[in-house]
Every structure is written in C-alpha cells, then in structure tokens.
Amino acid sequence: MSGFNLQEMMQQAKQQAEILQKKMEQTVVETSSGGGSVTVKMDGRKQVLSIKIDPEAVKAGDVEMLQDLVIAAINEAGRKVDETMKSSLGGMLGGLGGIL
C-alpha cells in the first residue's frame, strides 16, 4: 500500500478538527422572530450568547406568545448555525480525499 501513511492522515485529521473547533467558536449567527420582538445570538457550538426581548412584547402580557417567539428564534438560530457550518465543512471535508 504505497502512498498510504496513516500517521500523516491522523495528523491532517487532527489539524482539521482544530480548525473546525476554532471556526465553531468564532461563528456567530443572529436571528429574530415576531418581527424583531425577540432576537437571539448563537455561536457555532449552538451556545446561546444573548437573547434580546423588545419591551413592547412584554407589555402585551401574552406570556405564551412570548415563549413561542423565544423558541422560534432559538430554533431558527440553530438552523442557521447548521447551514453555516455545513457550507464551511464542505471545503474542509473535500481535503480528506473522500474518506468520509
């Protein structure tokens, strides 16, 4: 099996994992729901960094609606992270020579 160097492949995989980890930490998405009533920032590890709620949404007194808006914004942020990471990973995984 000439040309197959497992140690070199493992080193490349480790480097790719480190790059991915940094990218996940640096990626930040922001989404909103309810016409901007609730805004969520999330990083590439899907950790919620902040939630902003428009005071007008609280004045309405509809707690269930506000809860739904928070859930919708968080879920959309998660989808946006997935899309962002998938597009970033496409280029990285191409370098692994079709192993995955």
DAHURA-V875936 format. One record per pair of residues at least 12 apart in sequence whose C-alpha atoms are under 6 Angstrom apart, sorted by the first residue. I is the first residue (numbers start at 1). GAP is how many residues later the second one is. Records with the same first field share a line. If there is no record, write none. Layout:
BEGIN
I=GAP  GAP
END
This chain:
BEGIN
24=20  21
25=19
27=16  17
28=14  15
29=12  13
31=42  46
32=41
33=36  40
37=16  17
38=14  15
39=12  13
44=37
END
